């Protein structure tokens, strides 16, 4: 309990710094359901963009995202807090845990007690520009409704228009979710947490059992461990609840989740920072390091793991076809809140392209400042790779940079496709690559489909 109170105190300290409401909401909205709801303390239009993210959310009856729907008259008349109260009472009533009767022995008698079903539901209230700029305070209302309903309510000050960095928002959200759900009970030394990796679950029935969490769980079990939790991408409420129970915490990039790591410190929990498993060599390194931390040797397992053998064959096939092909690896243009994309500023996919034999140059949308060069060198050192890079200052001038570099293909964000087309080279879409052996082999096939015809047309005469 002391650990949970300490987590709440530290999360409160993070709340004082604030973050973007939309950045916060985008990370937690897909956790909503019977045990978790989000209330936006602002006008109705503050949530108008959320359902457009996907039809899955727009038509999901269990998607518990609500708006206080403040009107200008509510703010002018000082009724914002009362509107919040009405909203929270209605939401809490729909989430109140059912009460069950359970016989309890008290001395010589058996007494029937009414107890609430666990886990208890949680409501997170996000402030907005309107509520913060007008001084509408949510804390007292949240506390009163919580006491009256029995549903836990957590107010989060997102500081309205005062935006923060993407990394700060990621860490802030993780701290609040850990405070809301974390079960700081007995720690399992063999329990492994993957923090910040690309751990999305399958979205189609055909993908069941083939995603990275499935592979990681299988191999970690073979090493003598147990996959305890995987956050943040694709995480569920149970992942956040179980997170403190894991003894080994594998971090994608401590600079992104350092605050979360500090909240988890203690009770013998261990921490290790590992680059994402993108490609065969990176996956080998990733799993071998986890096995060592568990106290096992990974190689007897990995050497006979069929997806790894298939990925090795795919890498060899691709190297024979694309070795020496110049690839522009574009970063600096993506604005999102996924730690697996933000890790080392988007460079974690670089090792696979180098493994496939591409002649890679990093093309970065950045200003030419000394601190930029220091960050790039730091990230490359953390990955243990070396690659040249060039800077360009805005998306509209990517085309000249690509022409100047005389690249054969580009790996960039999808919205830059027009610039790549103007440069006359094929494009690989940034972010489509997934983690682990199975998905590395699958992505290599996609590269071959995209670049194969171009390569054959340009260099095929040498093979006749």
Order of alpha helices (4+ residues) and beta strands (2+ residues): alpha-alpha-beta-alpha-beta-alpha-alpha-beta-beta-beta-alpha-alpha-beta-alpha-beta-alpha-beta-alpha-beta-alpha-beta-alpha-alpha-alpha-beta-alpha-alpha-beta-alpha-beta-alpha-beta-alpha-beta-alpha
